[in-house]
Amino acid sequence: MVTVVLIACGVLALYVYCRVKFRFADNIPSVEPLRPFFGNGLEFAQKNSYDIFRNITHAFSQNKRIFKLCFGPIPVICPTHPDLIQKIMNDPATLDKPFVYNFMRVDRGLLTAEYDTWRVHRKALNPTFNTRILNSFIPIFTDCVSKMIANMRAHAGGDRKPVNVLEFTSPCTLEMICRTSLGGSVLEREGKQEFVEGLETILHNVGLRMFNANLYPDFVYNYTRFYKKEMASRKICYAFTDKVIEEKRKEFEKKLRGMVDSNNNSVVASDENGNVVFDGEEDDMLNYKKPQIFVDQLLTIPNDGKPFTHEEISDQIYTMIAAGNETSATQAAHAALLLAMHPEIQERAADEVREVLADSDGEYTYETLKRLVYLERIIKESQRLCPVAAIYGRKAIAPIQLDEFLIPKGTILLLNVFLLHRNKEFWGPNADLFDPDHFLPERVKQRHPYAYLPFSGGPRGCIGSRYAMMSLKVILSQMLANFRLTTDIPYEKMEFKFKVSMHLAYEHRVKLEPRH
């Protein structure tokens, strides 16, 4: 009995402390229903991913500019206007991420690192996504997509049933991201299947934990079956990638120790920025016709004057795989389904693809991808209506003024990109319709620059946005070149749910008809 009384007193004391600490939010509009003690928490507790998405959408649709969601006595501030979002995305006071990002367990990766770590790593990694390096990946993209198309052909035509497009785009983008980050034969190694299954388990459990507050405390989560399965999967995955990284490191160290070109006496040298370079045209590091694999670059570029550690390289690799695989695969499936729902737009895009590829004899180059302007508008429109990264979180590391409210240090801010992209104030009366002309240059110029954020925005925007666009163009252009896509799912019936990212609430069901 005494124990129960002490616990009750402790909980009450904590509640009172939080009410005093978060009094700054008293005048910020609230979401109904706001229940005593629980706030809005019951609307999300123990809900499935579909209901969570629906309840968040409902909360954001109630409010015009800024409001709060209360989880117990703790407020989460939710700006909805692009002016406020622009300030949050660019102000140094809000360039940090909330604690739920820590569930990824890649503390040094760009996606989840604390601001001071992120700032140093981002500066070091920016050159690894320059145009020349991205162009070197095009042969990998085309090879991976050709395998995907070959698999899809077995399910095309005749009386064959519709397929789930995501089942084809997912292995394709995983191969892309693994080959560009770890090397060409990485998915041919022993243990590949266990590695892939382990990644799926990790991402599933991260999403599960993010949307179940009762699993936030480590002392709770660590005693669940989810934790045990996640740790077992991480052990398998890290053993797989650690071996690749160590092999790459030994190759690099061997070059450093003994590389002297017998023909022209080239030696190891450094450029004016301290980057290790090799004189001579044959070296893989400088021959940009060959893919510039991410792990190779991490071993050569300096990180604030020092080499990246093994742990830092591992975290960056897993960030690349987690952020690049599921998002690109899902976005490609979203776009394919939207094209199947809109046959006139699909045929116009197919005509463009046919013309551009005919002029380049079917070869993909930077110029080929650049000419696919209508397809690019389609991809952007799919990212507007079905953004994979639908919700962003930020944490204030210093006070910030939002309208008349002074938001103190430590406050969590939540940004809903899904509804921002459908706001009729900025997208017009047809905001809910699929219309690639939303991205005609003249319309883009007239629109608020922070009304469209598929890759976040500001200094902490996604470093891989151009990588994603290039890979999506190759995937979708080859789908259109080879198949006519149809579906029995009406556009008006599209519904979504949350995992780590935003997914369709059901399969991306598309029927494939061969184009001749």
Secondary structure, DSSP 8 states (H G I E B T S, - for coil): -HHHHHHHHHHHHHHHHHHHHTGGGTTS-B-S--BTTTBTGGGTTT--HHHHHHHHHHHHHT-SSEEEEEETTEEEEEE-SHHHHHHHHH-GGG-B--GGGGGG--TTSTTT--HHHHHHHHHHHGGGGSHHHHHHTHHHHHHHHHHHHHHHHTT-STT---EETHHHHHHHHHHHHHHHHH-TTGGGSTTHHHHHHHHHHHHHHHHHHHT-GGG-SHHHHTTSHHHHHHHHHHHHHHHHHHHHHHHHHHHHHHHHHH---TTT---EEE-TTS-EEE-STT-TTT-TTS---HHHHHHHSEETTEE--HHHHHHHHHHHHHHHHHHHHHHHHHHHHHHHH-HHHHHHHHHHHHHHHHHTTT---HHHHHH-HHHHHHHHHHHHHS-SS-EEEEE-SS-EEETTEEE-TT-EEEEEHHHHTT-HHHH-TTTTS--GGGGSHHHHHHS-TTS--TT--GGGS-TTHHHHHHHHHHHHHHHHHHEEEE-SS-GGG--EEESSSEEESS--EEEEEE--
